[in-house]
Every structure is written in structure tokens, then in C-alpha cells.
Amino acid sequence: MQEDKRQLGAVETITENGIATITFSHPSHNSLPGRLLKKLVDSIDSAGADEAVRVVILKSGGDRTFCAGASFDELITIENLEAGKTFFMGFANVINALRKCPKFVIGRVQGKAVGGGVGLASAVDYCFATKFSAIKLSEMSLGIGPFVIGPAVERKIGISAMSQLAIDATSFRTPEWAREKGLYADVFDSAEQMDLAIEELATKLATSSSKAMDQIKASLWENCTHWDALLEERAAMSGKLILGEFAEDYIAQFKTKA
């Protein structure tokens, strides 16, 4: 019997010295099925509510791909509007959890980020990357669009850069391009160098004023309080499009090759 890839992967949290490190992993290029997205939401919420936690680090396992986005194995099972909306709400809930978390969240991007992976890098408060961390929004190739993650990406890099990613859905943009646009705070030659920078910043934040950090984060996100409703609307848009003829043909071709 073929193993159901949707049941693989894990989300783990380690808290030490006021720093909560949340790590997600999945053998399919760290793609995220709904089950892991739900665990991510729970982990982010728990870290945000934990008085012992002063700062959060979000990272993925392995040394190649940061995140390939939502699970394609789940995508190909969508058969109706309700299931489609539920599928796309997975990343919507994670983005909103990152937005609402009262602690600063530092992102660690060690490799390529595609689709929802770009959304995660955009929704953290401060993001480090390596020279291997190219980005791409591939949604239009499937007959949909980056509607759910779009607000987070646009907030971070602006409408012009967002439009370039959304329209050219087949090309990767370099980590240097992403840094110039504001997605990455810095890009390093190696994961080891990146980890040293993350440790230094996280350690500083862990000894900073929690009240000040809470209020700074709230002010940085103050124009996004409507995102609960907005991202739900966007999830419904994608859920409808994935049932369209173009997306159905794309998925049928994928199933034939599988």
C-alpha cells in the first residue's frame, strides 16, 4: 500500500533561554499538508501565550528547500467548494497566527521558498536567508493565484514587486532580489553564518522589554486587523478557481504522471 504523504512530517518546538524555536519538516520539500499547518498554528499560539517565551524562531528541517508551499497531495483531492476553501485556509490561519503572535518571530530560510513558503517568509517579523533561498509564486501556473498569501507578501515587498512574482509564475527570483525588495533582512553564504546572526538577534531580543516589543509589533501590523475576514475571502477565491477547467486539466496531467 502506498504511504499517504499527508500523514508524514512534524512540527516541533524547543524553548530555551526565552527563545522558542518552532521547526516544521516534511519529506516532500517541506510542503505543508493541512495537518501540519494546524500544528503550526497551535505552536505559534502556544509560544505567543507562554510567558517564558520572549522571541520566536520559525524554521524548517533539512538544508535544501525552506518550504514548497501547500501539499499537492491534498490539492489533487479537492472535489467541492467547501473542501477548496478549507484547503486554502491552512496558510491563511498560519499567516494570521504569525500576525497576532505578541512576540517577534524571526524567520530562518535556508533554501528555496515557493508559494506558501514565500507567504511564511513574508509573515514573520524579521527574516534571514542564505544565498540558496530563491523565491517563486507558482500559483498562476495551476490556474489560481497567490490570493491568500498575497496580502502578507505585498505588505513586505510592495505591490510592484508582488505583481512581478504573481505574473511571472515560472521564474525564480534570486535571494539578492528578495533582500533588495525587503523580504530578507540579510542573505548569508552559509546556513552556519545565518544561524550565528539569528542567535545574536534572538538573544538580544530575549533580554529586551517584552512590553516594548509587544507594542512595536502591534504598531507594525496595525493596518492588518481585517485580515481574518480578508484571508477567508481569498481562500474562497482560490477554492473556487481550483475547481475550474484550467486547474482541473493541470491536476489531471499531474495525476497521469504520478
MARGU-424602 format. One record per residue (C-alpha): residue number from 1; x, y, z. Coordinates in nm, 3 decimals. Each point is the difference from the previous one (the first is absolute). Layout:
REM MARGU-424602
<node><num>NUM</num><X>X</X><Y>Y</Y><Z>Z</Z></node>
...
//
This chain:
REM MARGU-424602
<node><num>1</num><X>0.000</X><Y>0.000</Y><Z>0.000</Z></node>
<node><num>2</num><X>0.133</X><Y>0.343</Y><Z>-0.096</Z></node>
<node><num>3</num><X>0.074</X><Y>0.217</Y><Z>0.302</Z></node>
<node><num>4</num><X>-0.219</X><Y>0.308</Y><Z>0.036</Z></node>
<node><num>5</num><X>0.247</X><Y>0.291</Y><Z>-0.008</Z></node>
<node><num>6</num><X>-0.256</X><Y>0.222</Y><Z>0.172</Z></node>
<node><num>7</num><X>0.063</X><Y>-0.194</Y><Z>0.320</Z></node>
<node><num>8</num><X>0.376</X><Y>0.060</Y><Z>-0.007</Z></node>
<node><num>9</num><X>0.202</X><Y>0.287</Y><Z>0.143</Z></node>
<node><num>10</num><X>0.009</X><Y>0.169</Y><Z>0.339</Z></node>
<node><num>11</num><X>-0.009</X><Y>0.329</Y><Z>0.188</Z></node>
<node><num>12</num><X>0.218</X><Y>0.029</Y><Z>0.310</Z></node>
<node><num>13</num><X>0.063</X><Y>0.280</Y><Z>0.250</Z></node>
<node><num>14</num><X>0.306</X><Y>0.038</Y><Z>0.222</Z></node>
<node><num>15</num><X>0.009</X><Y>0.283</Y><Z>0.255</Z></node>
<node><num>16</num><X>0.326</X><Y>0.108</Y><Z>0.159</Z></node>
<node><num>17</num><X>0.115</X><Y>0.327</Y><Z>0.157</Z></node>
<node><num>18</num><X>-0.318</X><Y>0.179</Y><Z>-0.101</Z></node>
<node><num>19</num><X>0.026</X><Y>-0.110</Y><Z>-0.364</Z></node>
<node><num>20</num><X>-0.258</X><Y>-0.237</Y><Z>-0.150</Z></node>
<node><num>21</num><X>0.121</X><Y>-0.171</Y><Z>-0.316</Z></node>
<node><num>22</num><X>-0.281</X><Y>-0.147</Y><Z>-0.210</Z></node>
<node><num>23</num><X>0.116</X><Y>-0.245</Y><Z>-0.266</Z></node>
<node><num>24</num><X>-0.222</X><Y>-0.154</Y><Z>-0.268</Z></node>
<node><num>25</num><X>0.111</X><Y>-0.276</Y><Z>-0.232</Z></node>
<node><num>26</num><X>-0.140</X><Y>-0.220</Y><Z>-0.275</Z></node>
<node><num>27</num><X>0.176</X><Y>-0.239</Y><Z>-0.241</Z></node>
<node><num>28</num><X>-0.167</X><Y>0.166</Y><Z>-0.302</Z></node>
<node><num>29</num><X>0.222</X><Y>0.310</Y><Z>0.000</Z></node>
<node><num>30</num><X>-0.153</X><Y>0.118</Y><Z>0.327</Z></node>
<node><num>31</num><X>-0.341</X><Y>0.042</Y><Z>-0.158</Z></node>
<node><num>32</num><X>-0.276</X><Y>0.044</Y><Z>0.255</Z></node>
<node><num>33</num><X>-0.316</X><Y>-0.212</Y><Z>0.006</Z></node>
<node><num>34</num><X>-0.296</X><Y>0.125</Y><Z>0.201</Z></node>
<node><num>35</num><X>0.092</X><Y>-0.210</Y><Z>0.302</Z></node>
<node><num>36</num><X>0.342</X><Y>0.168</Y><Z>0.032</Z></node>
<node><num>37</num><X>-0.141</X><Y>0.345</Y><Z>-0.069</Z></node>
<node><num>38</num><X>-0.239</X><Y>-0.050</Y><Z>0.291</Z></node>
<node><num>39</num><X>0.292</X><Y>-0.107</Y><Z>0.221</Z></node>
<node><num>40</num><X>0.192</X><Y>0.309</Y><Z>-0.106</Z></node>
<node><num>41</num><X>-0.292</X><Y>0.222</Y><Z>0.104</Z></node>
<node><num>42</num><X>-0.021</X><Y>-0.175</Y><Z>0.337</Z></node>
<node><num>43</num><X>0.376</X><Y>0.029</Y><Z>0.053</Z></node>
<node><num>44</num><X>0.008</X><Y>0.370</Y><Z>-0.087</Z></node>
<node><num>45</num><X>-0.300</X><Y>0.069</Y><Z>0.225</Z></node>
<node><num>46</num><X>0.159</X><Y>-0.193</Y><Z>0.287</Z></node>
<node><num>47</num><X>0.331</X><Y>0.184</Y><Z>-0.032</Z></node>
<node><num>48</num><X>-0.184</X><Y>0.332</Y><Z>-0.010</Z></node>
<node><num>49</num><X>-0.187</X><Y>-0.082</Y><Z>0.321</Z></node>
<node><num>50</num><X>0.301</X><Y>-0.141</Y><Z>0.187</Z></node>
<node><num>51</num><X>0.136</X><Y>0.258</Y><Z>0.245</Z></node>
<node><num>52</num><X>0.338</X><Y>-0.174</Y><Z>-0.008</Z></node>
<node><num>53</num><X>0.034</X><Y>0.073</Y><Z>-0.372</Z></node>
<node><num>54</num><X>0.133</X><Y>0.341</Y><Z>-0.104</Z></node>
<node><num>55</num><X>0.071</X><Y>-0.066</Y><Z>-0.369</Z></node>
<node><num>56</num><X>-0.086</X><Y>-0.271</Y><Z>-0.256</Z></node>
<node><num>57</num><X>0.208</X><Y>-0.152</Y><Z>-0.279</Z></node>
<node><num>58</num><X>-0.181</X><Y>-0.170</Y><Z>-0.289</Z></node>
<node><num>59</num><X>0.204</X><Y>-0.243</Y><Z>-0.208</Z></node>
<node><num>60</num><X>-0.029</X><Y>-0.317</Y><Z>-0.205</Z></node>
<node><num>61</num><X>0.198</X><Y>-0.321</Y><Z>0.001</Z></node>
<node><num>62</num><X>0.269</X><Y>-0.102</Y><Z>-0.247</Z></node>
<node><num>63</num><X>0.246</X><Y>0.209</Y><Z>-0.195</Z></node>
<node><num>64</num><X>-0.159</X><Y>0.039</Y><Z>-0.344</Z></node>
<node><num>65</num><X>-0.358</X><Y>0.126</Y><Z>-0.025</Z></node>
<node><num>66</num><X>-0.147</X><Y>0.231</Y><Z>0.263</Z></node>
<node><num>67</num><X>-0.359</X><Y>-0.068</Y><Z>-0.104</Z></node>
<node><num>68</num><X>-0.162</X><Y>-0.115</Y><Z>-0.325</Z></node>
<node><num>69</num><X>-0.337</X><Y>0.136</Y><Z>0.107</Z></node>
<node><num>70</num><X>-0.324</X><Y>-0.188</Y><Z>0.058</Z></node>
<node><num>71</num><X>-0.015</X><Y>-0.375</Y><Z>-0.052</Z></node>
<node><num>72</num><X>-0.072</X><Y>-0.093</Y><Z>-0.362</Z></node>
<node><num>73</num><X>-0.110</X><Y>-0.343</Y><Z>0.119</Z></node>
<node><num>74</num><X>-0.290</X><Y>0.173</Y><Z>0.175</Z></node>
<node><num>75</num><X>-0.061</X><Y>0.244</Y><Z>-0.283</Z></node>
<node><num>76</num><X>-0.080</X><Y>-0.278</Y><Z>-0.246</Z></node>
<node><num>77</num><X>-0.270</X><Y>-0.139</Y><Z>0.232</Z></node>
<node><num>78</num><X>-0.216</X><Y>0.317</Y><Z>-0.002</Z></node>
<node><num>79</num><X>-0.343</X><Y>-0.074</Y><Z>-0.145</Z></node>
<node><num>80</num><X>-0.229</X><Y>0.283</Y><Z>0.118</Z></node>
<node><num>81</num><X>-0.002</X><Y>0.363</Y><Z>0.109</Z></node>
<node><num>82</num><X>-0.004</X><Y>-0.074</Y><Z>0.372</Z></node>
<node><num>83</num><X>0.303</X><Y>-0.227</Y><Z>-0.026</Z></node>
<node><num>84</num><X>0.176</X><Y>0.258</Y><Z>-0.216</Z></node>
<node><num>85</num><X>-0.053</X><Y>0.279</Y><Z>0.247</Z></node>
<node><num>86</num><X>0.109</X><Y>-0.221</Y><Z>0.291</Z></node>
<node><num>87</num><X>0.319</X><Y>-0.092</Y><Z>-0.186</Z></node>
<node><num>88</num><X>0.101</X><Y>0.360</Y><Z>-0.065</Z></node>
<node><num>89</num><X>-0.095</X><Y>0.109</Y><Z>0.352</Z></node>
<node><num>90</num><X>0.298</X><Y>-0.202</Y><Z>0.124</Z></node>
<node><num>91</num><X>0.256</X><Y>0.266</Y><Z>-0.087</Z></node>
<node><num>92</num><X>-0.247</X><Y>0.279</Y><Z>0.079</Z></node>
<node><num>93</num><X>-0.018</X><Y>-0.123</Y><Z>0.359</Z></node>
<node><num>94</num><X>0.379</X><Y>-0.019</Y><Z>0.032</Z></node>
<node><num>95</num><X>0.048</X><Y>0.350</Y><Z>-0.139</Z></node>
<node><num>96</num><X>-0.258</X><Y>0.138</Y><Z>0.241</Z></node>
<node><num>97</num><X>0.160</X><Y>-0.189</Y><Z>0.289</Z></node>
<node><num>98</num><X>0.337</X><Y>0.160</Y><Z>-0.082</Z></node>
<node><num>99</num><X>-0.167</X><Y>0.340</Y><Z>-0.028</Z></node>
<node><num>100</num><X>-0.175</X><Y>-0.032</Y><Z>0.336</Z></node>
<node><num>101</num><X>0.289</X><Y>-0.155</Y><Z>0.192</Z></node>
<node><num>102</num><X>0.104</X><Y>0.266</Y><Z>0.255</Z></node>
<node><num>103</num><X>0.366</X><Y>-0.108</Y><Z>-0.027</Z></node>
<node><num>104</num><X>0.236</X><Y>0.087</Y><Z>-0.284</Z></node>
<node><num>105</num><X>0.042</X><Y>-0.294</Y><Z>-0.238</Z></node>
<node><num>106</num><X>0.335</X><Y>-0.044</Y><Z>-0.175</Z></node>
<node><num>107</num><X>-0.005</X><Y>-0.202</Y><Z>-0.322</Z></node>
<node><num>108</num><X>0.282</X><Y>-0.232</Y><Z>-0.104</Z></node>
<node><num>109</num><X>-0.004</X><Y>-0.075</Y><Z>-0.374</Z></node>
<node><num>110</num><X>0.279</X><Y>-0.241</Y><Z>-0.096</Z></node>
<node><num>111</num><X>-0.118</X><Y>-0.087</Y><Z>-0.353</Z></node>
<node><num>112</num><X>-0.261</X><Y>0.061</Y><Z>-0.268</Z></node>
<node><num>113</num><X>-0.341</X><Y>0.135</Y><Z>0.099</Z></node>
<node><num>114</num><X>-0.294</X><Y>-0.062</Y><Z>-0.232</Z></node>
<node><num>115</num><X>-0.362</X><Y>0.116</Y><Z>0.028</Z></node>
<node><num>116</num><X>-0.104</X><Y>-0.028</Y><Z>0.363</Z></node>
<node><num>117</num><X>0.366</X><Y>-0.011</Y><Z>0.098</Z></node>
<node><num>118</num><X>0.034</X><Y>0.358</Y><Z>-0.124</Z></node>
<node><num>119</num><X>-0.310</X><Y>0.080</Y><Z>0.203</Z></node>
<node><num>120</num><X>0.164</X><Y>-0.129</Y><Z>0.317</Z></node>
<node><num>121</num><X>0.319</X><Y>0.198</Y><Z>-0.067</Z></node>
<node><num>122</num><X>-0.214</X><Y>0.310</Y><Z>-0.051</Z></node>
<node><num>123</num><X>-0.213</X><Y>-0.047</Y><Z>0.312</Z></node>
<node><num>124</num><X>0.287</X><Y>-0.030</Y><Z>0.249</Z></node>
<node><num>125</num><X>0.127</X><Y>0.324</Y><Z>0.150</Z></node>
<node><num>126</num><X>0.366</X><Y>-0.032</Y><Z>-0.097</Z></node>
<node><num>127</num><X>0.136</X><Y>-0.247</Y><Z>-0.251</Z></node>
<node><num>128</num><X>0.350</X><Y>-0.133</Y><Z>-0.064</Z></node>
<node><num>129</num><X>0.096</X><Y>-0.211</Y><Z>-0.303</Z></node>
<node><num>130</num><X>0.289</X><Y>-0.168</Y><Z>-0.176</Z></node>
<node><num>131</num><X>0.122</X><Y>0.049</Y><Z>-0.357</Z></node>
<node><num>132</num><X>-0.197</X><Y>-0.312</Y><Z>-0.094</Z></node>
<node><num>133</num><X>-0.336</X><Y>0.152</Y><Z>0.100</Z></node>
<node><num>134</num><X>-0.154</X><Y>0.094</Y><Z>-0.335</Z></node>
<node><num>135</num><X>-0.374</X><Y>0.070</Y><Z>-0.003</Z></node>
<node><num>136</num><X>-0.292</X><Y>-0.061</Y><Z>-0.237</Z></node>
<node><num>137</num><X>-0.378</X><Y>0.039</Y><Z>0.005</Z></node>
<node><num>138</num><X>-0.115</X><Y>-0.287</Y><Z>-0.222</Z></node>
<node><num>139</num><X>-0.373</X><Y>0.024</Y><Z>0.061</Z></node>
<node><num>140</num><X>-0.105</X><Y>0.138</Y><Z>-0.339</Z></node>
<node><num>141</num><X>0.161</X><Y>-0.301</Y><Z>-0.169</Z></node>
<node><num>142</num><X>-0.267</X><Y>-0.209</Y><Z>0.172</Z></node>
<node><num>143</num><X>-0.284</X><Y>0.223</Y><Z>-0.113</Z></node>
<node><num>144</num><X>-0.041</X><Y>0.181</Y><Z>0.331</Z></node>
<node><num>145</num><X>0.187</X><Y>0.291</Y><Z>0.157</Z></node>
<node><num>146</num><X>0.197</X><Y>0.092</Y><Z>0.314</Z></node>
<node><num>147</num><X>-0.314</X><Y>0.145</Y><Z>0.156</Z></node>
<node><num>148</num><X>0.037</X><Y>-0.127</Y><Z>0.358</Z></node>
<node><num>149</num><X>0.368</X><Y>0.085</Y><Z>0.042</Z></node>
<node><num>150</num><X>-0.024</X><Y>0.310</Y><Z>-0.220</Z></node>
<node><num>151</num><X>-0.079</X><Y>0.250</Y><Z>0.277</Z></node>
<node><num>152</num><X>0.302</X><Y>-0.115</Y><Z>0.204</Z></node>
<node><num>153</num><X>0.233</X><Y>0.006</Y><Z>-0.300</Z></node>
<node><num>154</num><X>-0.127</X><Y>0.339</Y><Z>-0.119</Z></node>
<node><num>155</num><X>0.033</X><Y>0.147</Y><Z>0.349</Z></node>
<node><num>156</num><X>0.364</X><Y>-0.107</Y><Z>0.013</Z></node>
<node><num>157</num><X>0.127</X><Y>0.074</Y><Z>-0.354</Z></node>
<node><num>158</num><X>-0.257</X><Y>0.237</Y><Z>-0.153</Z></node>
<node><num>159</num><X>-0.253</X><Y>-0.032</Y><Z>-0.278</Z></node>
<node><num>160</num><X>0.251</X><Y>0.036</Y><Z>-0.288</Z></node>
<node><num>161</num><X>0.226</X><Y>-0.284</Y><Z>0.115</Z></node>
<node><num>162</num><X>-0.304</X><Y>-0.208</Y><Z>0.095</Z></node>
<node><num>163</num><X>-0.143</X><Y>0.042</Y><Z>-0.349</Z></node>
<node><num>164</num><X>0.326</X><Y>-0.119</Y><Z>-0.155</Z></node>
<node><num>165</num><X>-0.010</X><Y>-0.318</Y><Z>0.207</Z></node>
<node><num>166</num><X>-0.371</X><Y>-0.064</Y><Z>-0.061</Z></node>
<node><num>167</num><X>0.008</X><Y>0.057</Y><Z>-0.376</Z></node>
<node><num>168</num><X>0.326</X><Y>-0.183</Y><Z>-0.080</Z></node>
<node><num>169</num><X>-0.095</X><Y>-0.322</Y><Z>0.175</Z></node>
<node><num>170</num><X>0.270</X><Y>-0.217</Y><Z>-0.157</Z></node>
<node><num>171</num><X>0.317</X><Y>0.191</Y><Z>0.088</Z></node>
<node><num>172</num><X>0.195</X><Y>0.004</Y><Z>0.325</Z></node>
<node><num>173</num><X>0.120</X><Y>0.332</Y><Z>0.137</Z></node>
<node><num>174</num><X>0.341</X><Y>0.004</Y><Z>0.164</Z></node>
<node><num>175</num><X>0.055</X><Y>0.043</Y><Z>0.374</Z></node>
<node><num>176</num><X>0.174</X><Y>0.329</Y><Z>-0.079</Z></node>
<node><num>177</num><X>-0.315</X><Y>0.121</Y><Z>-0.179</Z></node>
<node><num>178</num><X>-0.207</X><Y>-0.103</Y><Z>0.302</Z></node>
<node><num>179</num><X>0.234</X><Y>0.187</Y><Z>0.233</Z></node>
<node><num>180</num><X>-0.012</X><Y>0.315</Y><Z>-0.215</Z></node>
<node><num>181</num><X>-0.380</X><Y>-0.010</Y><Z>0.012</Z></node>
<node><num>182</num><X>-0.004</X><Y>-0.039</Y><Z>0.378</Z></node>
<node><num>183</num><X>-0.102</X><Y>-0.364</Y><Z>0.039</Z></node>
<node><num>184</num><X>0.334</X><Y>-0.107</Y><Z>0.145</Z></node>
<node><num>185</num><X>0.182</X><Y>0.219</Y><Z>0.254</Z></node>
<node><num>186</num><X>0.329</X><Y>-0.164</Y><Z>-0.094</Z></node>
<node><num>187</num><X>0.133</X><Y>-0.280</Y><Z>-0.221</Z></node>
<node><num>188</num><X>0.293</X><Y>-0.220</Y><Z>0.106</Z></node>
<node><num>189</num><X>0.240</X><Y>-0.227</Y><Z>-0.185</Z></node>
<node><num>190</num><X>-0.074</X><Y>-0.291</Y><Z>0.231</Z></node>
<node><num>191</num><X>-0.257</X><Y>-0.126</Y><Z>0.249</Z></node>
<node><num>192</num><X>0.267</X><Y>0.009</Y><Z>0.269</Z></node>
<node><num>193</num><X>0.055</X><Y>0.373</Y><Z>-0.047</Z></node>
<node><num>194</num><X>-0.375</X><Y>0.059</Y><Z>-0.007</Z></node>
<node><num>195</num><X>-0.050</X><Y>-0.194</Y><Z>0.323</Z></node>
<node><num>196</num><X>0.259</X><Y>0.210</Y><Z>0.180</Z></node>
<node><num>197</num><X>-0.184</X><Y>0.317</Y><Z>-0.103</Z></node>
<node><num>198</num><X>-0.334</X><Y>-0.146</Y><Z>0.107</Z></node>
<node><num>199</num><X>0.141</X><Y>-0.105</Y><Z>0.337</Z></node>
<node><num>200</num><X>0.145</X><Y>0.346</Y><Z>0.057</Z></node>
<node><num>201</num><X>-0.325</X><Y>0.181</Y><Z>-0.081</Z></node>
<node><num>202</num><X>-0.221</X><Y>-0.247</Y><Z>0.189</Z></node>
<node><num>203</num><X>0.222</X><Y>0.025</Y><Z>0.308</Z></node>
<node><num>204</num><X>-0.020</X><Y>0.380</Y><Z>-0.005</Z></node>
<node><num>205</num><X>-0.377</X><Y>-0.008</Y><Z>-0.036</Z></node>
<node><num>206</num><X>-0.035</X><Y>-0.257</Y><Z>0.278</Z></node>
<node><num>207</num><X>0.144</X><Y>0.256</Y><Z>0.242</Z></node>
<node><num>208</num><X>-0.193</X><Y>0.299</Y><Z>-0.137</Z></node>
<node><num>209</num><X>-0.320</X><Y>0.150</Y><Z>0.140</Z></node>
<node><num>210</num><X>-0.290</X><Y>-0.234</Y><Z>-0.074</Z></node>
<node><num>211</num><X>-0.250</X><Y>0.286</Y><Z>0.028</Z></node>
<node><num>212</num><X>0.195</X><Y>0.213</Y><Z>-0.247</Z></node>
<node><num>213</num><X>0.032</X><Y>-0.288</Y><Z>-0.247</Z></node>
<node><num>214</num><X>-0.370</X><Y>-0.080</Y><Z>0.031</Z></node>
<node><num>215</num><X>-0.098</X><Y>0.360</Y><Z>-0.073</Z></node>
<node><num>216</num><X>0.248</X><Y>0.036</Y><Z>-0.286</Z></node>
<node><num>217</num><X>-0.135</X><Y>-0.314</Y><Z>-0.164</Z></node>
<node><num>218</num><X>-0.359</X><Y>0.117</Y><Z>0.044</Z></node>
<node><num>219</num><X>0.086</X><Y>0.332</Y><Z>-0.164</Z></node>
<node><num>220</num><X>0.173</X><Y>-0.171</Y><Z>-0.292</Z></node>
<node><num>221</num><X>-0.312</X><Y>-0.206</Y><Z>-0.070</Z></node>
<node><num>222</num><X>-0.263</X><Y>0.259</Y><Z>0.093</Z></node>
<node><num>223</num><X>-0.139</X><Y>0.032</Y><Z>-0.355</Z></node>
<node><num>224</num><X>-0.059</X><Y>-0.375</Y><Z>-0.029</Z></node>
<node><num>225</num><X>-0.270</X><Y>-0.062</Y><Z>0.262</Z></node>
<node><num>226</num><X>-0.249</X><Y>-0.086</Y><Z>-0.275</Z></node>
<node><num>227</num><X>0.206</X><Y>-0.295</Y><Z>-0.123</Z></node>
<node><num>228</num><X>-0.213</X><Y>-0.268</Y><Z>0.168</Z></node>
<node><num>229</num><X>-0.285</X><Y>0.086</Y><Z>-0.236</Z></node>
<node><num>230</num><X>0.224</X><Y>0.094</Y><Z>-0.293</Z></node>
<node><num>231</num><X>0.197</X><Y>-0.323</Y><Z>-0.009</Z></node>
<node><num>232</num><X>-0.317</X><Y>-0.205</Y><Z>0.037</Z></node>
<node><num>233</num><X>-0.140</X><Y>0.179</Y><Z>-0.307</Z></node>
<node><num>234</num><X>0.325</X><Y>-0.067</Y><Z>-0.185</Z></node>
<node><num>235</num><X>-0.010</X><Y>-0.369</Y><Z>0.096</Z></node>
<node><num>236</num><X>-0.350</X><Y>-0.024</Y><Z>-0.150</Z></node>
<node><num>237</num><X>0.129</X><Y>0.161</Y><Z>-0.321</Z></node>
<node><num>238</num><X>0.275</X><Y>-0.259</Y><Z>-0.037</Z></node>
<node><num>239</num><X>-0.236</X><Y>-0.279</Y><Z>0.102</Z></node>
<node><num>240</num><X>-0.232</X><Y>0.092</Y><Z>-0.287</Z></node>
<node><num>241</num><X>0.277</X><Y>0.039</Y><Z>-0.258</Z></node>
<node><num>242</num><X>0.156</X><Y>-0.337</Y><Z>0.083</Z></node>
<node><num>243</num><X>-0.324</X><Y>-0.162</Y><Z>-0.121</Z></node>
<node><num>244</num><X>0.021</X><Y>0.185</Y><Z>-0.332</Z></node>
<node><num>245</num><X>0.076</X><Y>-0.161</Y><Z>-0.334</Z></node>
<node><num>246</num><X>0.362</X><Y>0.125</Y><Z>-0.020</Z></node>
<node><num>247</num><X>0.088</X><Y>-0.129</Y><Z>0.347</Z></node>
<node><num>248</num><X>-0.182</X><Y>-0.329</Y><Z>-0.060</Z></node>
<node><num>249</num><X>0.203</X><Y>-0.058</Y><Z>-0.318</Z></node>
<node><num>250</num><X>0.324</X><Y>0.080</Y><Z>0.184</Z></node>
<node><num>251</num><X>-0.085</X><Y>-0.237</Y><Z>0.284</Z></node>
<node><num>252</num><X>-0.108</X><Y>-0.273</Y><Z>-0.245</Z></node>
<node><num>253</num><X>0.341</X><Y>0.021</Y><Z>-0.168</Z></node>
<node><num>254</num><X>0.168</X><Y>-0.026</Y><Z>0.339</Z></node>
<node><num>255</num><X>-0.205</X><Y>-0.305</Y><Z>0.093</Z></node>
<node><num>256</num><X>0.096</X><Y>-0.166</Y><Z>-0.329</Z></node>
<node><num>257</num><X>0.368</X><Y>0.048</Y><Z>0.075</Z></node>
<node><num>258</num><X>-0.032</X><Y>-0.111</Y><Z>0.364</Z></node>
//
